[in-house]
Amino acid sequence: MVIFARVVEARSFTSAARGLGTTTSAVSKRIARLEERLGVRLVERTTRRVQPTDAGVAFYERCARILAEIDDAEIAVAHLAHEPRGTLRASVPVIFGELHIAPLIADFTSRYPEVRLDLSLSDRHVSLLEEGFDMAVRISAMHDSSLVAKKLASVATVVVGSPSYLRRYGTPKTLEDLARHECIRYSLVTGQRDWRFRVRGKDVSIPVRSRVLMNHGGAIREAAIAGMGLARLPSFAVAPALRDGKLVSVLDDHALSELGVFAVYPAGKQPRPTVRAFTDFLSTKLPARLR
């Protein structure tokens, strides 16, 4: 039932297998065996997608209710124990994970010795359900209504450029000056073609020109150091380069909108004790590290 539910939710044998930690062929065989036992076809298979039949939809609805009850039972039993236990699979951004989460892991695992932490570092916004993650840490403004988000901390952002770039193209003094500059944009923020600032207490969007887009903050930082253009990055990602003079902050008189650091997990169910423990732990540790 778990395998079938994951296939329906992911609309894919491969994605379901990845989330369950097994092979696509094993998932396909289990679904075929389930269909044979029930005497009805549950899913239609195409080269691109798996679609539940009418019988599959009806069976999934009952499976989902039963699995939710199992989750609730496990959570209730886990609450009886004094310590969270089991595997916690979490996705975190690469640089933020390296600088601010990895150094905390020893403290967390010491505090919760029954928790096995499986930490995946990626700047991509993973699909929690389809890819089998219990939670994720994201640095952004949250808009996904399918997720529950708890704010852990705030992160200041800064616009930076290399000394060589600023000597060649000049230092922007006003927000309007950005129109004359080459700006390196973060490609994983869908549809964002501008940078946001706070002007007289309100968020203002300033369009920026970009010939170079990248999906990794570290790569954007290195491109800015190489003189490819201005970059807008979280302060923690560029602090060493600013200190060493490899980058220079600009537009310091114009406040940039802060980014939120959020712990997110799927809506519609109680978070497991391991998720709650890690979220609460990060909420107590991160604000001091990000001051």
N, C-alpha and C positions, 0 to 999 in steps of 0.2 A: 504493500500500500504506500509506503514511503517512496519507493522508487517510482511508482506510477504517478504519485502526486508531484514529484519533482519534474518528471517528464512533461506533464501538463503545464506546470508553472513556467518551465523554461522553453516549452515548445520545441524541444531538441533533446535527442538521446545523448549527444555529445556534451552539451552543457550540463545536463542532469548528471551524467557520469563524472564530469569534472568536479561538480559540487559534492558528490557522494564519495569521491576518492576511489572510483572503480573504472572499469573500461566500458566503452560504448557497446561492445558486443555483449558484455555481461548484462547491461541494462536492457538491451534489445531482447535477449533470451528470456529474461525475467518477465518482461511485458508479454511476450508471446506465450509463455507458460501461464500467465494470469488469464489471458484471453482464452486460451484453450480450456482452462478449468471452468471459467464462467460461461463458455460457449457463446461468446459475443465479441465482436471487434470493438475495442475501446479507443483506438487511435488510427487515423489515416496517415500513412507515411508518404512524404514526397522527398525530392532531392534537397529541398530547401528548408522544410518545416514539418513539424509533427502537429497534427490538429486532432483534438478529441472528437469522437463521434457523439451523437446524442446520448447513446448509452454511456460513453466515456465521461461526458459532462455530469450526468446523473450520478455515476459511480464516484467521480472526483469530489462532488459536493459532500457525499457521505464520508469519503475518506478524509477530507479536510476537517470535518467536524470531529471525527474519531481521533485524528492525529493532534488536533488542538487540545482535546481532552487528555491525551497522553502527555503533551507538553505541560499542561496545567498540573497533572498528577506528579510529573517529575519535579516541577518547580515547587509544588507543595511539600514534597518529600525533602527536596534540597533545603527548603527553609527550616526544616526540622534539624538539619545538621548545623553546626556552629560555623563551619567554614565552607565557602564555595569550592567546588571540585569539578574536575573534568576539563575538556579541551575548550579553549577560547580561541577562535580564529578571527583575527582582526586585520583590516587593511588600513595602512597609514601612508601619508605622503612621504616621498623619499627623503628630502633634505630635513624636513621637520622630524621625521622618524629617526634619522641618524643623530640629529643634534639634541632633540628634546624628549624623545620617548625611549630610545635604546638605553640612555644612561639611567633611566628609572626602573628598568626591568628587573635588575637584581633586587631592588627594594621591594617591588611588587611580588616577585616569586618567593622572596623570603617571608613576606607577610602572609601569602596564600600558598603554602607548599603543596596543596592538593590540586592546584590549577596548572595545566599544561598550556603554555601560550604559543600559538602559531601565528607569528607576525609576518604579514606580507607588505613589503614596501613598494608602492606604485603610485604615480601621480594620476593614473587613470581612475575615473569614478567607476568602481566595480559594481556589478549588480549583486547585491547581497544575497538575495534568494537564489538566483540562477547559479552563482558561483560558490555558494556554500559558506558565506561569511556570516559570523554572528553579529558583527558590528564593523564600523569604520570610523576613522577620525578624518574630518574634512575641514579645510580652511577655505571658507567661502561665505556667501550669503545663501542661506538655505531656502529652497523653493519646492523641493520634492515632497508633495503631500503624502506619498506612500511611505515616508520614513518619519520616525520619531527622532527629534534632534534635541540634545541637551548641550547648551553652550558651556564650554570649559574655560575659555579665556578669550581675550582679544589680542590681535596682532597689529602693530603699526606697520604701515607700508611707506616706502620711500622711492622717489624717482632718482635714478643715478645715471651717470655717464662717465666714461674714462677721461682722464686729462687730455689725451690726444684728440679724442672726438670733440671735446668742448673747445680746444684751441682751434680746431679746424672749422667748426660750425657755429661756435658761439654758445654762451650759456643762456638758456631761456630764463627770462625775468618774470613773464606773465604767463597765464594759462593759454592765452592766444598765441604765444610764441611756439607752442608745441606743434602748430600746423606746419612750421618750417623745418621740423626735425624728423629724422627717421627714428621710429620707435619699434622696439622688439616686443611682439605680443605673445601672450600665453595662449596656445591654440586649444587647450582643453576646456577653456571657458567658452561654451557654445554661444555664438552670436555676439560676443562682446567685442566691439570695434572701437570702444572708447575707454578712457580712464575716468574714474570718479573722484571728485574732490568735494570738500565741504566749504561752501562759500556763504558767509553770513547765516550759518546754522542749517543750510540746506544742501542736499546732495546735488552736484552739478556734473553732467557728463560732458567730457571734452573729447571730440573725435580725434583719433591719432592715425597717422599714416604708417603703414607697416608693409615692408617688402619681405620681412623675415618673421615667421611664426615658429614657435617651438613648444614642445609638450612637456618640458622639464625645466624646473626653476634653476637648477645648477647650470644647464646649458645656456639659458638666457643670461645668467650672471657672467659666464665665461665669454659669451658673445659681446656683452657690454664692455667687459674688460679689454677685449680685442679691438674696441672702437667701432663696432657695427652700428651703434645707435644708443638711444636712451632706453632704459628698462624700468619698469615699475615692479618692485619685488618686496616681499616681507622683509622687515629690518633684520631678522635673524639670519636670513640667507646671504646678506651682503655685509654684515658687521665686520668680519675680518678684512674684506677688501677695502672697506672704507677706512679702517684703522691703518692699513698698510699703504694707503694712498693710491691703490689701483683703481678705485672708483671715487667719484665725488658726488655728494647729494646736491640736488638742485630743487628749485621751487620750495625751499624750506619755509617760506612765509605763507605758503598755501597748504592748508590742512588736507591731507588725503583721507578718504574714508577708510576706517579701520576694517579689517577682516575678522570674522569670528572663527574660533576653533571649536568645532562641534563634534560630539560623539553621536553617531546615528545608528539606528537599528530599525528593522521592519516594524511598521505599525500593525495594530490588530492583535498583538499578543504581549504578554508580560515579558520583560527582559529576563533572561536567565540570571541566576545569582552571579555567575562569572562575569557577565556583561555589566551588571550593576556594580560589582566590586571594582572592575577596571575603570569604569566611568567615574565612580566616586573618587577613586585613587588619583586619576588624572586631574580631576577638578580641584583637588587640594594641592597638587604639585606644580601644575603648569603655570598658573598666574604669576608665581614668584619668579619662575625661570624666564618669563617673557616681559618682565618689567624693563 
